[in-house]
Amino acid sequence: MYPVARMLYQLAVTRHAPRLPLTGTHVSRHRCWPWDIDLWMELNNGRTLTFYDLGRIPLARRTGLIEMLRRERWGMTMAGASVRYRARIRTFELVEMRSRCVGWDARFVYIEQSMWKGQACCNQIVYRSAMTGPEGIVPTERVTRALGVDPVSPPLPDWVQAWIEAEDRRPWPPQEAEFISVAKQEDWLNSA
């Protein structure tokens, strides 16, 4: 279930937070509760992505993105993500989340987020986000102009650029051959 109460809390505590530049960093704190854990008694990997919403939406509000989306009648969608897990987050542990926009290209805005326990980074994600209108994806040049921001992106970090290039080479939709062995497994399951 989506943590609506937590989201409302995060939006409430950031209601009067100072405005951030588009590439500013939003810092928030979150606790891992028993309903957030998996069978291994740590923060569930799917719940980790939901936690990142709790930092990304307030970031969008503080940068003026939410206000601009409402004004323009646009939406925002996630068009891809790459996550790296490095340290466990256990029940009742408090983490600090850092959320920021690292830049954009012609179609997408790239958002980096990470969770920390003290000096240790537990996990990190980079999202590719798109603003959408009635005709599909809104070019970032229009988005930045609507925000009153220079449409020229800061240079994207090398690792983000490498991820973009890898995504460009990834076949879509997935190749049928990749699913042949899955179909054989399903045949085996159906005969059991």
C-alpha positions in Angstrom: 0.0 0.0 0.0 1.2 3.5 -0.8 2.4 5.5 2.2 -0.1 8.3 1.8 0.2 9.5 5.4 4.0 9.6 5.1 3.7 11.6 1.9 1.3 14.1 3.4 3.7 14.4 6.4 6.7 15.1 4.1 4.7 17.7 2.1 3.6 19.3 5.4 7.1 19.6 6.9 8.4 21.1 3.6 5.5 23.5 3.2 7.5 26.5 4.3 11.0 25.2 3.3 13.0 27.6 1.2 12.8 27.3 -2.6 15.6 25.4 -4.2 17.2 25.9 -7.6 16.3 23.2 -10.1 19.6 21.4 -9.3 19.4 22.0 -5.6 19.5 19.2 -3.1 16.5 18.3 -0.9 17.4 16.5 2.3 14.8 14.4 4.2 14.7 11.8 6.9 12.8 8.5 7.0 12.4 5.6 9.4 12.1 2.0 8.3 9.0 0.6 10.1 8.1 -3.2 10.5 5.7 -2.9 7.5 8.5 -1.8 5.3 10.7 -4.9 5.6 11.0 -8.1 3.7 11.6 -11.7 4.7 15.3 -10.8 5.4 14.3 -8.2 8.0 15.5 -5.3 6.0 13.9 -2.5 3.9 12.2 -4.2 1.0 13.6 -3.3 -2.4 10.2 -2.3 -3.8 9.5 -0.2 -0.7 12.9 1.5 -1.3 11.5 2.9 -4.6 8.4 4.1 -2.8 10.6 5.8 -0.1 12.3 7.7 -3.0 8.9 9.2 -3.9 8.9 10.7 -0.4 12.0 12.7 -1.3 11.3 13.3 -5.0 7.9 14.9 -4.7 8.9 17.4 -2.0 12.0 18.2 -4.2 9.7 18.9 -7.2 7.6 21.1 -5.0 10.6 23.1 -3.6 12.0 23.7 -7.1 8.7 25.0 -8.4 8.1 22.0 -10.6 4.7 21.1 -9.1 3.4 24.6 -9.4 4.6 24.8 -13.0 3.0 21.4 -13.9 -0.3 22.5 -12.5 -0.1 25.8 -14.4 0.7 24.2 -17.7 -1.6 21.2 -17.1 1.2 18.8 -17.6 2.0 15.6 -15.8 5.3 13.9 -14.7 6.2 10.3 -15.3 9.2 8.1 -14.5 10.6 6.7 -17.8 13.4 4.6 -16.3 15.5 4.0 -13.3 18.8 2.3 -12.2 19.3 1.5 -8.6 22.3 0.3 -6.6 22.0 -1.4 -3.2 25.1 -1.5 -0.9 24.1 -1.6 2.7 21.0 -2.9 4.6 18.5 -0.7 6.2 17.0 -2.6 9.2 13.7 -2.1 11.1 13.6 1.2 13.1 16.7 2.6 11.5 16.6 6.2 10.4 18.0 7.2 7.0 18.8 10.5 5.5 17.7 10.9 1.9 19.3 13.3 -0.6 17.4 14.1 -3.7 18.5 16.4 -6.6 18.2 17.0 -10.3 21.6 16.4 -12.0 20.6 17.7 -15.4 18.5 17.1 -18.5 18.6 16.3 -22.2 16.1 17.1 -25.0 13.4 14.7 -23.5 14.2 13.7 -20.0 15.2 15.2 -16.6 17.6 13.1 -14.6 17.2 12.8 -10.8 19.7 11.3 -8.4 18.6 10.1 -5.0 20.5 8.3 -2.2 19.9 7.0 1.3 22.5 7.4 4.0 23.1 6.1 7.5 25.8 8.4 8.9 28.6 8.5 6.4 27.6 5.2 4.7 25.5 5.3 1.5 23.0 2.4 1.7 21.6 2.8 -1.9 21.4 5.2 -4.8 19.1 5.6 -7.7 19.0 7.6 -10.9 15.6 8.3 -12.5 14.8 9.5 -16.0 11.7 11.6 -15.7 9.5 13.1 -18.4 7.0 15.9 -18.3 3.9 14.9 -20.3 1.1 16.8 -22.0 -1.8 16.0 -24.4 0.7 15.3 -27.2 3.1 13.1 -25.2 6.5 14.0 -23.8 7.1 17.8 -23.4 10.6 18.8 -24.6 12.8 19.9 -21.7 13.4 23.2 -23.5 9.7 24.0 -23.0 9.9 22.7 -19.4 12.9 24.8 -18.4 11.5 27.9 -20.0 8.2 27.4 -18.1 10.3 27.1 -14.9 12.2 30.3 -15.8 15.5 28.3 -15.9 18.3 28.4 -18.5 17.4 25.6 -21.0 21.1 24.5 -21.2 21.6 21.7 -18.8 24.7 21.5 -16.5 27.0 18.7 -17.8 25.6 15.3 -16.8 27.9 13.2 -14.7 29.8 10.6 -16.8 28.1 7.7 -15.0 24.7 9.2 -15.9 25.7 9.7 -19.5 26.9 6.1 -19.6 23.6 4.9 -18.3 21.7 6.9 -20.9 23.9 5.4 -23.6 23.2 1.9 -22.3 19.5 2.6 -22.2 19.6 3.7 -25.8 21.1 0.4 -26.8 18.6 -1.7 -24.8 16.0 -3.3 -27.1 12.4 -2.2 -26.7 10.1 -4.0 -26.6 12.1 -6.9 -25.2 13.1 -9.5 -27.7 10.8 -12.6 -27.9 13.8 -15.0 -27.8 14.5 -13.8 -24.3 11.2 -15.3 -23.2 11.3 -18.7 -24.9 12.9 -20.4 -21.9 10.3 -18.8 -19.7 7.5 -20.3 -21.9 9.2 -23.7 -21.5 9.2 -23.3 -17.7 5.5 -22.4 -17.8 4.8 -25.6 -19.7 6.6 -27.5 -17.0 4.6 -25.8 -14.3 1.3 -26.5 -16.1 2.2 -30.2 -16.4 3.0 -30.6 -12.7 
